[in-house]
Amino acid sequence: MRPSDPWGRLKVLKNRHNGSYTWQVIAGSATLGLVVAAGAVLAAGPWDNGQRKAERALAVTADRTGGAHHGRPTPDGPRPAPSAPAVLPALGTTTHDAPRDAAALRDTLAPLIGAPGLGDKVAASVIDTATGKQLYGSGATTPMTPASTIKIATATAALSALGPDHRIATTVALSPDARTLTLVGGGDPTLSRAALRSMAADAAKALREDGEDSENGENGENGEDPAGPVRLAYDTSRYTGPVLHPISPNENIAPVTALMVDEGRLNDTDRGPAKRTDDPAGDAARAFAAQLKKAGVKVTGTPREARPADESRTVATHRSAPLAALVERTLTNSDNDIAEALARQTAIAKGESADFAGARRAVTNELKKLKIPVTGAHLADGSGLDREDRVTPALLTALLARAADPDRPGLRPVLTGLPIAGFSGTLGGRYQDGSEGTGLIRAKTGTLNGVNSLAGTVVDPRGRLLAFAFLASGSLSATEAEPALDALATALARPTAE
């Protein structure tokens, strides 16, 4: 009997020729089971209501809950997963119809908002998402540099303008004379080499079919390209304006262009800082040329930048992951390249120029459409890398409330994409060492030199979903500011003395 076959013993019994033996074994096992069970009941003592309630209470209040206590760790073993405190209160104890007491919350947050690690200027907003009521505000309408928390605005506007199912298309066009292929960028920074390989195969198939239909179809013997050699062009005209972000060149973002592969990264990473190519579109075209050659297409010359000829037809298409997935990736990993792409896709959808200025207008107008308070806001970019960005804490909490609105399910990826404290994304390394906020807080982080921010959601002890935004500037270091921000968010998850 193989150890991996848990049903092996049953098979042995079933296959024995002596049927009476089989039933004797089963009957004996059943009798033994009853004896063991009866002994367990006697050993456990009386099943009186009070004793069992006490045992359950002890189990609930025990400190050792969650994933951090799976036995004694070995010296060279992995670090245990962080534990989250109990998320759900006992049945019947939540008071969804009783909002948090604002005065008690002010008393709780007041000493934390003045933590020296936050710097010389702090603004905050906490609202109940169900009612929109502000429970706490300190400079809530003061425009501040948001850093990457501005991605919440970018993501919300993109979902509102395009919908969660929208996909960004990259295409290949074949000229009427079948002599030029053009790789047309649609603005998908997540385009992969595997996608290029698939498009090259489709393009090669189209060329073979075109050659077979032509008068010179007999040239297609021995696996050669029946349509003859082709030139390769690439088109980045979907985006306009400068391709360099104001902080570029920088390892946090590639040149912003409508055509790139793997975000222009020059290593195998898919998140965080990395050395970037200074010619992402050209690199993508050269990689596509290599895939065409592997597919049996002879490519002459080097790829050149040009638009497809008039009356060209599309012979290959790759579509990105749905916008909902791109939004989640943007927020979880604080992905600057996708954020800038989302801003430009919004601009295109709203008829604006696909550049920094057009994206700013489109995103701002889409937020107005959602009745978000944009007074004082300046959305200089989509990623938050630009220090000219300004938003208010009230703007961020209003966005989170819109995403939580049951009548706006298309905006829900804004919430599901937020990193989870102690577990995922940019919060994966925070809220450690038994923090009360671990697993309970979902929030977008923001970090620039001297600027630190945190905006997200938490379910309070009453079962109410709260949205919060804490923006700080003038801090000396992130190592001091981040724990102070985390303490503010954690305080929202605790009961308050009322």
C-alpha positions in Angstrom: 0.0 0.0 0.0 1.5 3.3 -1.0 1.7 5.9 1.8 0.3 8.5 -0.6 -2.9 6.5 -1.0 -5.1 7.2 2.0 -7.8 4.8 0.7 -5.4 1.9 0.2 -6.5 -0.1 3.2 -10.2 0.1 2.2 -9.2 -1.2 -1.2 -7.4 -4.2 0.4 -10.5 -5.0 2.4 -12.8 -4.7 -0.6 -10.7 -6.9 -2.8 -10.4 -9.8 -0.3 -12.3 -12.9 -1.4 -13.6 -13.7 2.1 -16.5 -11.4 2.5 -17.2 -12.5 6.1 -13.6 -11.5 7.0 -14.2 -8.0 5.6 -17.3 -7.5 7.7 -15.6 -8.9 10.8 -12.9 -6.3 10.4 -15.4 -3.5 9.9 -17.5 -4.5 12.8 -14.5 -4.9 15.1 -13.2 -1.4 14.1 -16.6 0.1 14.7 -16.9 -1.5 18.1 -13.4 -0.3 19.0 -14.3 3.2 17.8 -17.3 3.3 20.1 -15.2 2.2 23.1 -12.6 4.9 22.4 -15.3 7.5 22.0 -17.0 6.6 25.2 -13.7 6.7 27.0 -13.1 10.2 25.6 -16.4 11.4 26.8 -15.8 10.0 30.3 -12.4 11.5 30.5 -13.7 14.9 29.3 -16.0 15.2 32.2 -19.6 16.5 32.2 -20.8 18.5 29.3 -22.4 21.2 31.5 -23.1 24.5 29.9 -21.0 26.6 32.2 -17.8 24.5 31.8 -17.9 24.5 28.0 -18.6 28.2 27.9 -15.6 28.8 30.1 -13.4 26.6 27.8 -14.6 28.4 24.7 -13.9 31.8 26.3 -10.4 30.7 27.3 -9.8 29.6 23.7 -11.0 32.9 22.3 -9.0 35.1 24.6 -5.8 33.0 24.4 -2.8 35.0 23.1 -1.7 32.3 20.7 -3.9 32.9 17.7 -3.1 33.0 14.0 -0.2 31.8 12.1 2.7 32.9 14.3 2.5 30.0 16.7 2.9 26.8 14.8 5.2 25.1 17.2 8.8 25.8 18.1 10.8 27.2 15.2 14.1 25.7 14.2 17.2 28.0 14.2 17.5 27.8 10.5 13.8 27.6 9.7 11.7 30.3 8.1 10.2 33.1 10.2 6.6 32.3 11.2 3.9 34.1 9.3 2.5 37.2 11.2 -0.6 36.7 13.2 -3.7 38.7 12.9 -6.0 39.2 15.9 -9.5 38.0 15.7 -11.2 39.8 12.8 -14.8 38.9 13.5 -16.4 39.7 16.9 -18.8 37.2 18.5 -22.1 36.8 16.8 -24.7 39.3 17.8 -22.2 41.8 19.3 -21.7 44.1 16.3 -23.7 47.3 16.3 -23.6 48.3 12.6 -26.3 50.9 13.3 -24.2 52.7 16.0 -21.5 54.9 14.4 -18.2 55.5 16.2 -18.2 58.3 18.7 -16.3 61.2 17.2 -15.4 62.8 20.5 -13.9 59.6 21.8 -12.0 59.1 18.6 -10.5 62.6 18.8 -9.2 61.9 22.3 -7.6 58.7 20.9 -5.9 60.2 17.9 -4.9 63.6 19.3 -1.7 62.4 21.1 -0.7 60.3 18.1 -1.1 62.9 15.5 1.5 65.0 17.2 4.2 62.3 17.1 7.6 64.0 16.4 8.4 61.3 13.8 5.7 62.7 11.5 7.5 66.0 10.9 6.3 69.5 11.2 3.0 69.3 9.2 0.4 66.6 9.5 -3.1 66.5 8.0 -5.7 63.8 8.6 -9.2 62.7 7.8 -11.3 59.7 9.1 -14.8 59.1 7.8 -17.5 56.5 8.2 -17.9 55.1 4.6 -21.5 54.2 5.1 -22.6 57.7 6.0 -19.8 59.9 4.7 -19.6 61.6 8.1 -16.2 62.8 9.1 -15.3 61.3 12.5 -12.0 63.0 12.8 -10.3 65.8 10.9 -7.1 67.8 11.3 -6.3 69.9 8.3 -8.6 67.6 6.3 -9.0 70.2 3.5 -5.3 71.2 3.5 -3.6 70.4 0.2 -0.5 68.3 0.9 2.1 66.3 -1.1 0.5 62.9 -1.2 3.4 60.8 -2.7 2.1 57.4 -3.9 -1.3 57.7 -2.2 -2.3 59.8 -5.3 -2.5 56.4 -7.0 -5.9 56.0 -5.3 -7.1 58.9 -7.4 -5.5 57.7 -10.6 -7.0 54.2 -10.2 -10.5 55.4 -9.3 -10.6 57.7 -12.3 -9.4 55.0 -14.6 -12.0 52.5 -13.4 -14.8 55.2 -13.6 -13.9 56.2 -17.1 -13.1 52.8 -18.6 -14.7 50.1 -16.4 -13.0 47.2 -14.7 -13.1 44.9 -17.7 -11.3 47.2 -20.1 -8.1 45.8 -21.6 -5.3 47.6 -23.3 -4.5 46.3 -26.8 -1.2 46.0 -28.5 -1.5 45.1 -32.2 0.5 44.3 -35.3 -0.6 45.8 -38.6 0.3 44.5 -42.1 0.7 47.0 -45.0 -1.5 46.5 -48.1 1.5 45.3 -50.1 2.4 42.7 -47.3 5.9 44.1 -47.1 5.8 46.0 -43.8 4.7 44.9 -40.3 4.1 47.6 -37.7 4.0 46.9 -33.9 1.5 49.4 -32.6 1.8 50.2 -28.9 -1.5 50.7 -27.0 0.1 51.8 -23.7 0.4 48.4 -21.9 3.5 48.6 -19.7 3.0 44.9 -18.7 3.4 43.6 -22.3 5.6 40.5 -22.0 8.0 38.7 -24.2 5.6 35.7 -24.2 3.0 38.1 -25.7 5.4 39.2 -28.4 6.1 35.5 -29.2 2.4 34.9 -29.6 1.8 37.9 -31.8 4.8 37.0 -33.9 3.3 33.5 -34.5 0.0 35.1 -35.5 1.7 37.6 -37.8 3.8 34.8 -39.4 0.6 32.8 -40.1 -1.0 35.8 -41.7 2.0 36.4 -43.9 2.0 32.7 -45.0 -1.7 32.8 -45.8 -1.3 36.1 -47.7 1.6 34.5 -49.7 -0.4 31.4 -50.5 -3.2 33.6 -51.8 -0.8 35.7 -54.0 0.4 34.9 -57.4 3.8 34.0 -56.0 2.5 31.4 -53.6 4.9 28.7 -55.0 7.8 30.5 -53.2 6.6 29.2 -49.8 8.3 25.7 -50.0 10.6 24.3 -47.3 9.2 26.4 -44.5 10.3 29.7 -46.2 8.1 32.8 -45.9 6.0 32.6 -49.0 5.3 36.4 -48.9 9.0 37.3 -48.9 11.0 39.4 -46.4 9.3 42.2 -44.5 10.4 45.4 -42.9 9.4 46.1 -39.3 8.2 49.4 -37.9 6.9 50.4 -34.5 4.3 53.0 -33.6 4.2 54.9 -30.2 1.9 57.7 -31.4 -0.9 56.7 -29.0 0.9 58.8 -26.3 2.0 62.4 -26.9 4.2 64.8 -25.1 7.5 64.2 -23.1 8.3 60.6 -22.4 10.5 61.4 -19.4 8.9 61.9 -16.0 10.1 65.1 -14.3 12.3 63.0 -11.9 13.7 60.8 -14.7 16.0 59.1 -15.4 15.1 57.1 -12.3 15.0 53.5 -11.3 11.5 53.9 -10.0 10.0 54.6 -13.5 10.7 54.0 -17.1 10.2 56.5 -19.9 6.5 56.8 -20.4 5.8 55.5 -23.8 2.9 53.6 -25.5 5.2 50.6 -26.3 7.4 48.8 -23.8 8.1 45.3 -22.5 8.1 44.4 -18.8 8.0 48.0 -17.8 11.4 48.6 -19.5 13.1 46.6 -16.7 16.6 45.4 -17.4 16.4 42.5 -14.9 13.9 39.8 -14.0 12.0 41.8 -11.3 8.4 42.8 -11.7 8.2 45.4 -8.9 10.2 47.9 -7.0 13.2 49.9 -8.3 15.2 48.5 -11.1 17.5 49.8 -13.8 15.5 50.8 -16.9 16.2 51.0 -20.5 16.3 54.5 -22.0 14.6 53.2 -25.2 11.7 50.9 -24.2 9.9 51.2 -27.5 13.0 50.4 -29.6 13.9 47.5 -27.3 10.3 46.1 -27.7 10.5 46.3 -31.5 13.9 44.6 -31.6 12.6 41.8 -29.3 9.6 41.4 -31.6 11.9 41.2 -34.6 13.7 38.4 -32.9 10.5 36.5 -32.3 9.4 37.0 -35.9 12.6 35.4 -37.1 12.0 32.5 -34.8 8.6 32.2 -36.4 10.1 31.9 -39.8 9.7 35.4 -41.0 12.7 37.1 -42.6 13.0 40.7 -41.3 15.2 43.1 -43.3 16.9 46.1 -41.8 16.5 47.4 -38.3 13.1 48.4 -36.8 12.2 52.1 -37.4 9.6 54.3 -35.8 6.6 54.9 -38.1 2.8 54.7 -38.2 1.1 51.9 -40.1 0.4 52.7 -43.8 -3.1 53.6 -44.8 -5.4 50.6 -45.2 -3.1 48.3 -43.2 -4.9 45.5 -41.6 -4.5 44.0 -38.1 -3.0 40.6 -38.1 -2.2 40.1 -34.4 -3.5 41.4 -31.1 -2.6 41.1 -27.5 -4.8 42.4 -24.7 -3.6 43.2 -21.3 -5.1 41.9 -18.0 -8.4 43.5 -17.2 -8.1 47.1 -15.8 -9.3 45.7 -12.4 -6.2 43.5 -12.2 -3.9 46.4 -13.3 -5.4 48.6 -10.7 -4.9 46.0 -8.0 -1.3 45.5 -9.1 -0.7 49.3 -9.1 -1.9 49.8 -5.6 -0.5 46.6 -4.0 3.0 47.1 -5.4 2.9 50.9 -5.8 3.7 50.4 -9.5 4.6 53.8 -11.0 4.7 52.6 -14.6 1.2 51.2 -14.5 -0.1 54.2 -12.7 1.1 56.5 -15.4 -0.4 54.2 -18.0 -3.8 54.3 -16.2 -3.7 58.1 -16.2 -3.0 58.3 -19.9 -5.7 55.6 -20.7 -8.1 57.9 -18.8 -7.0 60.8 -20.9 -7.6 58.9 -24.1 -11.0 57.8 -22.9 -12.0 61.3 -22.1 -10.7 62.9 -25.3 -7.7 64.6 -23.8 -4.1 64.5 -25.0 -2.3 61.4 -23.7 0.4 63.3 -21.9 1.0 64.6 -18.3 -1.2 67.7 -18.8 -4.0 65.8 -20.5 -4.0 63.1 -17.9 -4.2 65.7 -15.2 -7.3 67.3 -16.7 -8.9 63.9 -17.4 -8.4 62.5 -13.9 -9.4 65.7 -12.2 -12.6 65.9 -14.3 -13.5 62.3 -13.6 -13.1 62.9 -9.9 -15.5 65.9 -10.2 -17.9 63.6 -11.9 -17.8 61.3 -8.9 -18.5 64.4 -6.7 -15.0 64.2 -5.0 -13.9 67.4 -3.4 -11.0 68.5 -5.6 -10.5 72.1 -4.3 -6.8 72.7 -3.9 -5.9 69.5 -5.7 -3.2 69.4 -8.4 -2.6 66.0 -10.0 0.7 66.7 -11.8 1.2 63.0 -12.5 -0.5 59.6 -12.0 2.2 58.0 -9.8 2.9 60.5 -7.1 6.6 60.8 -7.9 6.1 64.5 -8.7 6.5 66.8 -5.7 4.1 69.2 -7.4 1.2 66.9 -6.6 -1.3 68.2 -4.1 -4.3 66.5 -2.6 -6.3 66.8 0.6 -6.9 64.0 3.1 -10.6 64.6 2.6 -10.2 63.9 -1.1 -8.6 60.5 -0.4 -11.2 59.4 2.1 -14.0 60.5 -0.2 -12.4 58.3 -3.0 -12.2 55.3 -0.6 -15.9 55.9 0.4 -16.9 55.9 -3.3 -15.0 52.6 -3.9 -16.9 51.1 -0.9 -20.3 52.3 -2.2 -22.4 49.2 -2.9 -23.9 51.0 -5.9 -20.5 51.4 -7.5 -19.1 47.8 -7.8 -16.9 48.8 -10.7 -14.7 50.8 -8.3 -14.2 47.9 -5.8 -10.7 47.0 -7.1 -9.5 50.2 -5.4 -10.2 48.6 -2.1 -9.2 45.0 -2.9 -5.9 46.3 -4.3 -4.8 48.0 -1.1 -1.9 46.3 0.6 -2.8 44.3 3.8 -0.9 45.3 6.9 1.8 42.8 7.7 1.0 40.5 4.7 1.1 42.0 1.2 2.6 44.6 -1.0 4.2 47.7 0.5 2.8 46.9 3.9 4.2 43.4 3.9 7.2 44.5 6.0 5.2 46.7 8.4 2.9 46.0 11.3 5.2 43.2 12.5 6.0 41.9 16.0 2.5 41.3 17.1 1.0 44.7 16.0 -2.7 45.0 16.7 -3.2 46.3 13.1 -1.7 43.2 11.4 -4.2 41.8 8.9 -6.9 44.4 9.9 -5.7 47.5 8.0 -5.6 47.9 4.2 -3.8 51.0 3.0 -1.8 52.6 0.3 1.6 53.9 1.4 3.4 57.0 0.2 7.1 57.8 0.6 9.3 60.6 -0.7 12.2 62.3 1.0 10.5 64.2 3.9 7.0 63.1 2.8 5.2 60.1 4.3 1.5 59.1 3.9 -1.0 56.4 4.5 -4.5 56.1 3.3 -6.9 53.2 3.4 -9.6 51.3 5.3 -10.2 49.5 8.5 -13.2 47.8 10.1 -13.6 49.2 13.6 -14.8 47.2 16.7 -18.4 48.2 15.9 -18.2 46.6 12.5 -18.2 50.0 10.7 -15.9 50.4 7.7 -13.8 53.5 8.2 -11.7 55.3 5.6 -8.6 57.2 6.7 -5.9 59.4 5.2 -2.8 60.6 7.1 -0.4 62.9 5.2 2.8 64.1 6.8 5.7 66.3 5.6 8.9 67.5 7.1 9.8 64.1 8.6 13.4 63.4 9.1 13.2 59.7 8.1 10.8 57.1 7.0 11.9 54.8 9.7 10.5 57.2 12.3 7.4 58.4 10.3 6.1 55.0 9.2 5.6 53.6 12.7 3.8 56.8 13.7 1.5 56.5 10.7 0.9 52.8 11.5 0.0 53.7 15.1 -2.6 56.1 13.9 -4.2 53.5 11.7 -4.0 50.8 14.4 -5.8 53.1 16.8 -8.9 53.0 14.6 -9.1 49.3 15.0 -9.2 49.5 18.8 -12.3 50.1 21.0 -12.5 53.7 22.3 -13.5 54.7 25.8 -16.9 56.4 25.4 
